[in-house]
Amino acid sequence: MTYQFPQRRLCLVGATGLTGSSLIEQAVSRSDIRIVGVARREMPLPEGARMEMLLADPSGWADAIAAANAEVLVCSLGTTWRKAGKDEAAFRAVDHDLVLSCARAAKAAGIEHAVVVSSAGADMASGNRYLRLKGEMEHALAKVGFRRLDILRPGLLRGVRRNDPRPLERLAMLASPVIDLLLQGEWRRFRSIRVDVLARIIFALAQEKAGGRFVHDYDALRRAKRRVGG
């Protein structure tokens, strides 16, 4: 007899991105997950999707997060240097400020568990702008006060981005089988992972009960991958 987890209600911010879209697609066939997406614009939903989408400008996301009445916040927000107009303030406004704003809104709404997608190599002391900002975001998240905080640090995410062509990323995906083999030792943490596998890992983490702060780098994600399959 297979044990069925009780349904968990997830508030998803970053629903229109690669990870968010995969989460929505994966949830279609699951009875243990109910997603409530928060986004600024409408998006096409897969056939059979049983979910709600709350549309608002980011300034109104706190109210939307509260209205989601969720048990877990899943945050996969992120932009790129190009999309931010190569402006550091605009880049920080999404990858740091908006993530923290959503986390604080979730905590204020009574959500005690957050799963946040960060990046391999995130480090406040990094000389890389992107990795330093992700490290600062993680540090600030730890102070929000969630009973459980899961921080995911995937390397390159392999998947199909809709309406967001990234030629260099696509080339990296094609080369990833070889590149991954070359990434040894401390560089292993930058190995790639399929986005559909990451989505299943997020769903598994959403069911966890133990409290604390957990950082999942490549090896931890690999162990979780073996548990969920794929």
CYANA upper distance limits for C-alpha pairs under 8 A (distance plus 0.5 A):
  4 GLN  CA     32 ASP  CA      7.93
  5 PHE  CA     32 ASP  CA      6.30
  5 PHE  CA    207 GLN  CA      8.14
  6 PRO  CA     32 ASP  CA      6.20
  7 GLN  CA     31 SER  CA      7.05
  7 GLN  CA     32 ASP  CA      4.43
  7 GLN  CA     33 ILE  CA      5.75
  7 GLN  CA     34 ARG  CA      7.30
  8 ARG  CA     32 ASP  CA      6.52
  8 ARG  CA     33 ILE  CA      5.58
  8 ARG  CA     34 ARG  CA      6.63
  8 ARG  CA     70 ALA  CA      8.34
  8 ARG  CA     71 GLU  CA      7.15
  8 ARG  CA     72 VAL  CA      8.11
  8 ARG  CA    206 ALA  CA      7.95
  8 ARG  CA    207 GLN  CA      7.69
  9 ARG  CA     33 ILE  CA      6.64
  9 ARG  CA     34 ARG  CA      5.29
  9 ARG  CA     35 ILE  CA      6.47
  9 ARG  CA     36 VAL  CA      7.83
  9 ARG  CA     69 ASN  CA      8.18
  9 ARG  CA     70 ALA  CA      5.34
  9 ARG  CA     71 GLU  CA      6.02
  9 ARG  CA     72 VAL  CA      7.10
 10 LEU  CA     33 ILE  CA      7.68
 10 LEU  CA     34 ARG  CA      6.58
 10 LEU  CA     35 ILE  CA      5.37
 10 LEU  CA     36 VAL  CA      6.55
 10 LEU  CA     70 ALA  CA      5.81
 10 LEU  CA     71 GLU  CA      6.62
 10 LEU  CA     72 VAL  CA      5.40
 10 LEU  CA     73 LEU  CA      6.36
 10 LEU  CA     74 VAL  CA      7.13
 11 CYS  CA     35 ILE  CA      6.57
 11 CYS  CA     36 VAL  CA      5.40
 11 CYS  CA     37 GLY  CA      6.36
 11 CYS  CA     38 VAL  CA      7.65
 11 CYS  CA     65 ILE  CA      7.25
 11 CYS  CA     68 ALA  CA      6.67
 11 CYS  CA     69 ASN  CA      8.43
 11 CYS  CA     70 ALA  CA      6.09
 11 CYS  CA     71 GLU  CA      8.17
 11 CYS  CA     72 VAL  CA      6.71
 11 CYS  CA     73 LEU  CA      5.40
 11 CYS  CA     74 VAL  CA      6.50
 12 LEU  CA     20 GLY  CA      7.75
 12 LEU  CA     35 ILE  CA      7.16
 12 LEU  CA     36 VAL  CA      6.55
 12 LEU  CA     37 GLY  CA      5.18
 12 LEU  CA     38 VAL  CA      6.52
 12 LEU  CA     73 LEU  CA      6.69
 12 LEU  CA     74 VAL  CA      5.34
 12 LEU  CA     75 CYS  CA      6.47
 12 LEU  CA     76 SER  CA      8.20
 13 VAL  CA     20 GLY  CA      8.15
 13 VAL  CA     37 GLY  CA      6.63
 13 VAL  CA     38 VAL  CA      5.61
 13 VAL  CA     39 ALA  CA      7.01
 13 VAL  CA     73 LEU  CA      8.29
 13 VAL  CA     74 VAL  CA      6.90
 13 VAL  CA     75 CYS  CA      5.51
 13 VAL  CA     76 SER  CA      6.79
 13 VAL  CA     77 LEU  CA      6.95
 13 VAL  CA    102 CYS  CA      8.43
 14 GLY  CA     19 THR  CA      8.34
 14 GLY  CA     20 GLY  CA      6.16
 14 GLY  CA     37 GLY  CA      8.49
 14 GLY  CA     38 VAL  CA      7.81
 14 GLY  CA     39 ALA  CA      7.27
 14 GLY  CA     75 CYS  CA      6.61
 14 GLY  CA     76 SER  CA      5.34
 14 GLY  CA     77 LEU  CA      4.94
 14 GLY  CA     78 GLY  CA      7.96
 15 ALA  CA     19 THR  CA      8.04
 15 ALA  CA     20 GLY  CA      4.56
 15 ALA  CA     21 SER  CA      6.35
 15 ALA  CA     24 ILE  CA      8.19
 15 ALA  CA     37 GLY  CA      6.41
 15 ALA  CA     38 VAL  CA      7.24
 15 ALA  CA     39 ALA  CA      6.89
 15 ALA  CA     76 SER  CA      7.94
 16 THR  CA     20 GLY  CA      6.27
 16 THR  CA     21 SER  CA      6.26
 16 THR  CA     39 ALA  CA      7.72
 16 THR  CA     43 MET  CA      7.21
 17 GLY  CA     21 SER  CA      6.37
 17 GLY  CA     76 SER  CA      8.04
 17 GLY  CA     77 LEU  CA      8.05
 17 GLY  CA    161 ARG  CA      8.10
 18 LEU  CA     22 SER  CA      6.81
 18 LEU  CA    159 GLY  CA      7.68
 18 LEU  CA    160 VAL  CA      7.78
 18 LEU  CA    161 ARG  CA      6.21
 18 LEU  CA    162 ARG  CA      8.41
 18 LEU  CA    195 VAL  CA      7.93
 19 THR  CA     23 LEU  CA      6.70
 19 THR  CA     76 SER  CA      6.92
 19 THR  CA    195 VAL  CA      6.63
 19 THR  CA    196 ASP  CA      8.38
 19 THR  CA    198 LEU  CA      8.25
 19 THR  CA    199 ALA  CA      7.31
 20 GLY  CA     24 ILE  CA      6.83
 20 GLY  CA     76 SER  CA      6.90
 21 SER  CA     25 GLU  CA      6.76
 22 SER  CA     26 GLN  CA      6.51
 22 SER  CA    195 VAL  CA      7.22
 22 SER  CA    196 ASP  CA      6.33
 22 SER  CA    199 ALA  CA      6.80
 23 LEU  CA     27 ALA  CA      6.57
 23 LEU  CA    196 ASP  CA      7.99
 23 LEU  CA    199 ALA  CA      5.66
 23 LEU  CA    200 ARG  CA      8.22
 24 ILE  CA     28 VAL  CA      7.28
 24 ILE  CA     35 ILE  CA      7.79
 24 ILE  CA     45 LEU  CA      8.21
 24 ILE  CA     46 PRO  CA      8.18
 24 ILE  CA     49 ALA  CA      7.91
 25 GLU  CA     45 LEU  CA      8.49
 25 GLU  CA     46 PRO  CA      6.68
 25 GLU  CA     49 ALA  CA      8.01
 26 GLN  CA     30 ARG  CA      7.86
 26 GLN  CA    196 ASP  CA      7.88
 26 GLN  CA    199 ALA  CA      7.65
 26 GLN  CA    200 ARG  CA      7.94
 27 ALA  CA     31 SER  CA      8.41
 27 ALA  CA     33 ILE  CA      6.81
 27 ALA  CA     34 ARG  CA      7.80
 27 ALA  CA     35 ILE  CA      8.01
 27 ALA  CA     49 ALA  CA      7.96
 28 VAL  CA     46 PRO  CA      8.24
 28 VAL  CA     48 GLY  CA      6.56
 28 VAL  CA     49 ALA  CA      5.53
 28 VAL  CA     50 ARG  CA      7.12
 33 ILE  CA    203 PHE  CA      7.98
 34 ARG  CA     50 ARG  CA      7.78
 34 ARG  CA     51 MET  CA      6.81
 35 ILE  CA     50 ARG  CA      8.33
 35 ILE  CA     51 MET  CA      5.81
 35 ILE  CA     52 GLU  CA      7.31
 36 VAL  CA     51 MET  CA      6.25
 36 VAL  CA     52 GLU  CA      5.31
 36 VAL  CA     53 MET  CA      6.30
 36 VAL  CA     54 LEU  CA      7.79
 36 VAL  CA     68 ALA  CA      6.54
 36 VAL  CA     70 ALA  CA      8.25
 37 GLY  CA     51 MET  CA      8.09
 37 GLY  CA     52 GLU  CA      6.65
 37 GLY  CA     53 MET  CA      5.11
 37 GLY  CA     54 LEU  CA      6.52
 38 VAL  CA     53 MET  CA      6.40
 38 VAL  CA     54 LEU  CA      5.40
 38 VAL  CA     55 LEU  CA      6.52
 38 VAL  CA     56 ALA  CA      7.96
 38 VAL  CA     61 TRP  CA      7.59
 38 VAL  CA     64 ALA  CA      7.18
 38 VAL  CA     65 ILE  CA      7.60
 39 ALA  CA     53 MET  CA      7.75
 39 ALA  CA     54 LEU  CA      6.93
 39 ALA  CA     55 LEU  CA      5.65
 39 ALA  CA     56 ALA  CA      6.82
 39 ALA  CA     57 ASP  CA      8.17
 39 ALA  CA     58 PRO  CA      8.31
 40 ARG  CA     55 LEU  CA      5.73
 40 ARG  CA     56 ALA  CA      5.45
 40 ARG  CA     57 ASP  CA      5.64
 40 ARG  CA     58 PRO  CA      7.12
 41 ARG  CA     55 LEU  CA      6.56
 41 ARG  CA     56 ALA  CA      7.97
 42 GLU  CA     53 MET  CA      8.45
 42 GLU  CA     55 LEU  CA      7.56
 45 LEU  CA     49 ALA  CA      6.91
 54 LEU  CA     64 ALA  CA      6.78
 55 LEU  CA     64 ALA  CA      8.33
 56 ALA  CA     60 GLY  CA      6.22
 56 ALA  CA     61 TRP  CA      6.75
 56 ALA  CA     64 ALA  CA      7.85
 57 ASP  CA     61 TRP  CA      7.20
 58 PRO  CA     98 LEU  CA      8.37
 60 GLY  CA     64 ALA  CA      7.12
 61 TRP  CA     65 ILE  CA      6.42
 61 TRP  CA    102 CYS  CA      7.66
 62 ALA  CA     66 ALA  CA      6.77
 62 ALA  CA    101 SER  CA      8.23
 62 ALA  CA    102 CYS  CA      7.03
 62 ALA  CA    105 ALA  CA      5.54
 62 ALA  CA    106 ALA  CA      7.94
 63 ASP  CA     67 ALA  CA      6.63
 63 ASP  CA    105 ALA  CA      8.48
 64 ALA  CA     68 ALA  CA      6.69
 65 ILE  CA     69 ASN  CA      7.87
 65 ILE  CA     70 ALA  CA      8.47
 65 ILE  CA    102 CYS  CA      8.11
 65 ILE  CA    105 ALA  CA      7.28
 65 ILE  CA    106 ALA  CA      6.70
 65 ILE  CA    109 ALA  CA      7.89
 66 ALA  CA     70 ALA  CA      8.44
 66 ALA  CA    105 ALA  CA      7.77
 66 ALA  CA    106 ALA  CA      7.27
 66 ALA  CA    109 ALA  CA      5.57
 69 ASN  CA    109 ALA  CA      8.40
 70 ALA  CA    111 ILE  CA      7.21
 71 GLU  CA    111 ILE  CA      5.88
 71 GLU  CA    112 GLU  CA      7.53
 71 GLU  CA    113 HIS  CA      7.41
 72 VAL  CA    111 ILE  CA      6.52
 72 VAL  CA    112 GLU  CA      7.42
 72 VAL  CA    113 HIS  CA      5.48
 72 VAL  CA    114 ALA  CA      6.08
 72 VAL  CA    115 VAL  CA      7.92
 72 VAL  CA    206 ALA  CA      7.06
 73 LEU  CA    103 ALA  CA      8.11
 73 LEU  CA    106 ALA  CA      7.22
 73 LEU  CA    111 ILE  CA      7.44
 73 LEU  CA    113 HIS  CA      6.87
 73 LEU  CA    114 ALA  CA      5.09
 73 LEU  CA    115 VAL  CA      6.66
 74 VAL  CA    114 ALA  CA      6.38
 74 VAL  CA    115 VAL  CA      5.29
 74 VAL  CA    116 VAL  CA      6.36
 75 CYS  CA     99 VAL  CA      7.69
 75 CYS  CA    114 ALA  CA      8.10
 75 CYS  CA    115 VAL  CA      6.79
 75 CYS  CA    116 VAL  CA      5.25
 75 CYS  CA    117 VAL  CA      6.78
 76 SER  CA    116 VAL  CA      6.68
 76 SER  CA    117 VAL  CA      5.62
 76 SER  CA    118 SER  CA      8.33
 77 LEU  CA     94 VAL  CA      7.77
 77 LEU  CA     95 ASP  CA      7.18
 77 LEU  CA     99 VAL  CA      7.18
 77 LEU  CA    117 VAL  CA      8.10
 78 GLY  CA     94 VAL  CA      6.83
 78 GLY  CA     95 ASP  CA      5.67
 79 THR  CA     83 LYS  CA      6.93
 79 THR  CA     84 ALA  CA      7.40
 79 THR  CA     91 PHE  CA      7.41
 79 THR  CA     94 VAL  CA      7.17
 79 THR  CA     95 ASP  CA      7.12
 80 THR  CA     84 ALA  CA      6.63
 80 THR  CA     91 PHE  CA      7.68
 81 TRP  CA     85 GLY  CA      7.04
 81 TRP  CA     86 LYS  CA      5.55
 81 TRP  CA     87 ASP  CA      7.82
 81 TRP  CA     88 GLU  CA      8.47
 81 TRP  CA     91 PHE  CA      6.93
 82 ARG  CA     86 LYS  CA      5.93
 84 ALA  CA     88 GLU  CA      8.16
 84 ALA  CA     90 ALA  CA      5.94
 84 ALA  CA     91 PHE  CA      5.69
 85 GLY  CA     90 ALA  CA      8.07
 86 LYS  CA     91 PHE  CA      8.06
 87 ASP  CA     91 PHE  CA      6.68
 88 GLU  CA     92 ARG  CA      6.55
 89 ALA  CA     93 ALA  CA      6.54
 90 ALA  CA     94 VAL  CA      7.37
 91 PHE  CA     95 ASP  CA      6.82
 92 ARG  CA     96 HIS  CA      5.70
 92 ARG  CA     97 ASP  CA      6.81
 92 ARG  CA    133 LEU  CA      7.69
 93 ALA  CA     97 ASP  CA      5.31
 93 ALA  CA     98 LEU  CA      6.48
 94 VAL  CA     98 LEU  CA      5.37
 94 VAL  CA     99 VAL  CA      7.20
 95 ASP  CA     99 VAL  CA      6.65
 95 ASP  CA    133 LEU  CA      7.89
 95 ASP  CA    134 LYS  CA      7.66
 95 ASP  CA    137 MET  CA      8.02
 96 HIS  CA    100 LEU  CA      6.67
 96 HIS  CA    133 LEU  CA      7.28
 96 HIS  CA    134 LYS  CA      7.62
 96 HIS  CA    136 GLU  CA      8.02
 96 HIS  CA    137 MET  CA      5.65
 97 ASP  CA    101 SER  CA      6.55
 97 ASP  CA    137 MET  CA      8.49
 98 LEU  CA    102 CYS  CA      6.63
 99 VAL  CA    103 ALA  CA      6.73
 99 VAL  CA    137 MET  CA      8.15
100 LEU  CA    104 ARG  CA      6.60
100 LEU  CA    137 MET  CA      7.70
100 LEU  CA    140 ALA  CA      7.79
100 LEU  CA    141 LEU  CA      6.97
101 SER  CA    105 ALA  CA      6.62
102 CYS  CA    106 ALA  CA      6.58
103 ALA  CA    107 LYS  CA      6.74
103 ALA  CA    114 ALA  CA      8.05
103 ALA  CA    141 LEU  CA      7.77
103 ALA  CA    144 VAL  CA      7.65
104 ARG  CA    108 ALA  CA      6.61
104 ARG  CA    144 VAL  CA      6.79
105 ALA  CA    109 ALA  CA      6.64
106 ALA  CA    110 GLY  CA      6.97
106 ALA  CA    111 ILE  CA      5.76
106 ALA  CA    112 GLU  CA      8.35
107 LYS  CA    111 ILE  CA      5.56
107 LYS  CA    112 GLU  CA      6.73
107 LYS  CA    144 VAL  CA      7.86
107 LYS  CA    145 GLY  CA      8.02
107 LYS  CA    146 PHE  CA      7.23
111 ILE  CA    146 PHE  CA      8.21
112 GLU  CA    146 PHE  CA      5.37
112 GLU  CA    147 ARG  CA      5.64
112 GLU  CA    148 ARG  CA      6.98
113 HIS  CA    146 PHE  CA      6.25
113 HIS  CA    147 ARG  CA      6.52
113 HIS  CA    148 ARG  CA      5.29
113 HIS  CA    149 LEU  CA      6.35
113 HIS  CA    150 ASP  CA      8.49
113 HIS  CA    206 ALA  CA      8.31
114 ALA  CA    146 PHE  CA      7.44
114 ALA  CA    148 ARG  CA      7.06
114 ALA  CA    149 LEU  CA      5.55
114 ALA  CA    150 ASP  CA      6.74
115 VAL  CA    149 LEU  CA      6.56
115 VAL  CA    150 ASP  CA      5.16
115 VAL  CA    151 ILE  CA      6.51
115 VAL  CA    152 LEU  CA      7.95
115 VAL  CA    202 ILE  CA      7.65
115 VAL  CA    205 LEU  CA      8.15
115 VAL  CA    206 ALA  CA      7.81
116 VAL  CA    149 LEU  CA      8.28
116 VAL  CA    150 ASP  CA      6.74
116 VAL  CA    151 ILE  CA      5.53
116 VAL  CA    152 LEU  CA      6.64
117 VAL  CA    151 ILE  CA      6.53
117 VAL  CA    152 LEU  CA      5.30
117 VAL  CA    153 ARG  CA      6.94
117 VAL  CA    154 PRO  CA      8.20
118 SER  CA    122 ALA  CA      7.74
118 SER  CA    134 LYS  CA      6.72
118 SER  CA    138 GLU  CA      8.12
118 SER  CA    151 ILE  CA      6.96
118 SER  CA    152 LEU  CA      6.06
118 SER  CA    153 ARG  CA      5.57
118 SER  CA    154 PRO  CA      7.72
119 SER  CA    131 LEU  CA      7.69
119 SER  CA    134 LYS  CA      7.28
119 SER  CA    152 LEU  CA      7.51
119 SER  CA    153 ARG  CA      4.69
119 SER  CA    154 PRO  CA      5.90
119 SER  CA    155 GLY  CA      6.82
120 ALA  CA    131 LEU  CA      8.47
120 ALA  CA    153 ARG  CA      4.91
120 ALA  CA    154 PRO  CA      5.65
120 ALA  CA    155 GLY  CA      5.53
120 ALA  CA    189 ARG  CA      6.49
120 ALA  CA    190 PHE  CA      6.11
120 ALA  CA    217 ASP  CA      7.08
120 ALA  CA    218 TYR  CA      8.11
121 GLY  CA    131 LEU  CA      6.61
121 GLY  CA    153 ARG  CA      7.96
121 GLY  CA    189 ARG  CA      7.72
121 GLY  CA    190 PHE  CA      7.71
122 ALA  CA    126 SER  CA      8.06
122 ALA  CA    131 LEU  CA      4.97
122 ALA  CA    132 ARG  CA      6.67
122 ALA  CA    133 LEU  CA      8.13
122 ALA  CA    134 LYS  CA      5.70
122 ALA  CA    135 GLY  CA      5.06
122 ALA  CA    153 ARG  CA      8.02
123 ASP  CA    131 LEU  CA      6.29
123 ASP  CA    132 ARG  CA      5.63
123 ASP  CA    133 LEU  CA      8.28
123 ASP  CA    134 LYS  CA      7.34
123 ASP  CA    135 GLY  CA      4.64
123 ASP  CA    136 GLU  CA      7.77
124 MET  CA    131 LEU  CA      7.87
124 MET  CA    132 ARG  CA      5.01
124 MET  CA    133 LEU  CA      7.29
124 MET  CA    134 LYS  CA      7.93
124 MET  CA    135 GLY  CA      4.88
124 MET  CA    136 GLU  CA      5.75
125 ALA  CA    132 ARG  CA      6.64
125 ALA  CA    135 GLY  CA      8.36
126 SER  CA    131 LEU  CA      6.70
126 SER  CA    132 ARG  CA      5.46
127 GLY  CA    131 LEU  CA      8.36
127 GLY  CA    132 ARG  CA      7.29
128 ASN  CA    132 ARG  CA      6.42
129 ARG  CA    133 LEU  CA      6.66
130 TYR  CA    134 LYS  CA      6.81
131 LEU  CA    135 GLY  CA      6.65
132 ARG  CA    136 GLU  CA      6.76
133 LEU  CA    137 MET  CA      6.65
134 LYS  CA    138 GLU  CA      6.72
135 GLY  CA    139 HIS  CA      6.72
136 GLU  CA    140 ALA  CA      6.73
137 MET  CA    141 LEU  CA      6.60
138 GLU  CA    142 ALA  CA      6.87
138 GLU  CA    151 ILE  CA      8.05
139 HIS  CA    143 LYS  CA      7.61
140 ALA  CA    144 VAL  CA      7.51
141 LEU  CA    145 GLY  CA      8.47
142 ALA  CA    146 PHE  CA      8.27
142 ALA  CA    149 LEU  CA      8.03
142 ALA  CA    213 ARG  CA      7.95
147 ARG  CA    211 GLY  CA      5.87
147 ARG  CA    212 GLY  CA      6.74
148 ARG  CA    210 ALA  CA      7.61
148 ARG  CA    211 GLY  CA      5.05
148 ARG  CA    212 GLY  CA      5.27
148 ARG  CA    213 ARG  CA      6.31
148 ARG  CA    214 PHE  CA      8.38
149 LEU  CA    211 GLY  CA      8.32
149 LEU  CA    212 GLY  CA      6.84
149 LEU  CA    213 ARG  CA      5.23
149 LEU  CA    214 PHE  CA      6.66
150 ASP  CA    205 LEU  CA      8.10
150 ASP  CA    213 ARG  CA      6.57
150 ASP  CA    214 PHE  CA      5.36
150 ASP  CA    215 VAL  CA      6.53
150 ASP  CA    216 HIS  CA      7.84
151 ILE  CA    213 ARG  CA      8.28
151 ILE  CA    214 PHE  CA      6.64
151 ILE  CA    215 VAL  CA      5.28
151 ILE  CA    216 HIS  CA      6.57
152 LEU  CA    215 VAL  CA      6.57
152 LEU  CA    216 HIS  CA      5.34
152 LEU  CA    217 ASP  CA      6.92
152 LEU  CA    221 LEU  CA      8.41
153 ARG  CA    215 VAL  CA      7.82
153 ARG  CA    216 HIS  CA      6.34
153 ARG  CA    217 ASP  CA      5.38
153 ARG  CA    218 TYR  CA      7.49
154 PRO  CA    189 ARG  CA      8.13
154 PRO  CA    190 PHE  CA      7.63
154 PRO  CA    191 ARG  CA      8.22
154 PRO  CA    192 SER  CA      7.49
154 PRO  CA    193 ILE  CA      7.34
154 PRO  CA    217 ASP  CA      6.84
154 PRO  CA    218 TYR  CA      6.66
154 PRO  CA    221 LEU  CA      8.24
155 GLY  CA    189 ARG  CA      7.26
155 GLY  CA    190 PHE  CA      4.94
155 GLY  CA    191 ARG  CA      5.78
155 GLY  CA    192 SER  CA      5.38
155 GLY  CA    193 ILE  CA      7.26
155 GLY  CA    218 TYR  CA      7.83
156 LEU  CA    173 MET  CA      8.10
156 LEU  CA    190 PHE  CA      7.58
156 LEU  CA    191 ARG  CA      7.20
156 LEU  CA    192 SER  CA      4.91
156 LEU  CA    193 ILE  CA      6.91
157 LEU  CA    192 SER  CA      6.32
157 LEU  CA    193 ILE  CA      5.83
157 LEU  CA    194 ARG  CA      6.18
157 LEU  CA    195 VAL  CA      6.00
158 ARG  CA    173 MET  CA      6.50
158 ARG  CA    192 SER  CA      7.32
158 ARG  CA    193 ILE  CA      6.48
158 ARG  CA    194 ARG  CA      5.06
158 ARG  CA    195 VAL  CA      6.14
159 GLY  CA    194 ARG  CA      6.79
159 GLY  CA    195 VAL  CA      6.20
159 GLY  CA    196 ASP  CA      8.16
161 ARG  CA    165 PRO  CA      7.28
166 ARG  CA    170 ARG  CA      6.65
167 PRO  CA    171 LEU  CA      6.76
168 LEU  CA    172 ALA  CA      6.74
169 GLU  CA    173 MET  CA      6.73
170 ARG  CA    174 LEU  CA      6.90
171 LEU  CA    175 ALA  CA      6.77
172 ALA  CA    176 SER  CA      6.26
175 ALA  CA    179 ILE  CA      6.62
176 SER  CA    180 ASP  CA      6.11
176 SER  CA    191 ARG  CA      8.43
176 SER  CA    192 SER  CA      7.23
177 PRO  CA    181 LEU  CA      7.15
178 VAL  CA    182 LEU  CA      7.11
179 ILE  CA    183 LEU  CA      6.89
179 ILE  CA    191 ARG  CA      8.27
180 ASP  CA    188 ARG  CA      8.08
180 ASP  CA    190 PHE  CA      8.49
180 ASP  CA    191 ARG  CA      5.63
180 ASP  CA    192 SER  CA      7.26
183 LEU  CA    187 TRP  CA      5.50
183 LEU  CA    188 ARG  CA      5.49
183 LEU  CA    190 PHE  CA      7.68
183 LEU  CA    191 ARG  CA      7.12
184 GLN  CA    188 ARG  CA      5.41
187 TRP  CA    191 ARG  CA      8.12
188 ARG  CA    218 TYR  CA      7.40
188 ARG  CA    219 ASP  CA      8.47
189 ARG  CA    217 ASP  CA      6.56
189 ARG  CA    218 TYR  CA      5.23
189 ARG  CA    219 ASP  CA      7.58
190 PHE  CA    218 TYR  CA      7.55
191 ARG  CA    218 TYR  CA      7.28
193 ILE  CA    197 VAL  CA      7.67
193 ILE  CA    198 LEU  CA      7.60
194 ARG  CA    198 LEU  CA      6.97
195 VAL  CA    199 ALA  CA      6.69
196 ASP  CA    200 ARG  CA      6.99
197 VAL  CA    201 ILE  CA      6.81
197 VAL  CA    225 LYS  CA      7.24
197 VAL  CA    230 GLY  CA      6.83
198 LEU  CA    202 ILE  CA      6.72
198 LEU  CA    221 LEU  CA      8.39
198 LEU  CA    225 LYS  CA      8.41
199 ALA  CA    203 PHE  CA      6.89
200 ARG  CA    204 ALA  CA      6.77
200 ARG  CA    228 VAL  CA      7.24
201 ILE  CA    205 LEU  CA      6.68
201 ILE  CA    221 LEU  CA      8.01
201 ILE  CA    224 ALA  CA      6.77
201 ILE  CA    225 LYS  CA      6.99
201 ILE  CA    228 VAL  CA      7.19
202 ILE  CA    206 ALA  CA      6.63
203 PHE  CA    207 GLN  CA      7.33
204 ALA  CA    208 GLU  CA      7.54
204 ALA  CA    228 VAL  CA      7.79
216 HIS  CA    220 ALA  CA      5.53
216 HIS  CA    221 LEU  CA      6.31
217 ASP  CA    221 LEU  CA      6.50
218 TYR  CA    222 ARG  CA      6.52
219 ASP  CA    223 ARG  CA      6.78
220 ALA  CA    224 ALA  CA      6.73
221 LEU  CA    225 LYS  CA      6.46
222 ARG  CA    226 ARG  CA      6.94
223 ARG  CA    227 ARG  CA      7.09
224 ALA  CA    228 VAL  CA      6.86
225 LYS  CA    229 GLY  CA      6.13
225 LYS  CA    230 GLY  CA      6.99
226 ARG  CA    230 GLY  CA      7.66
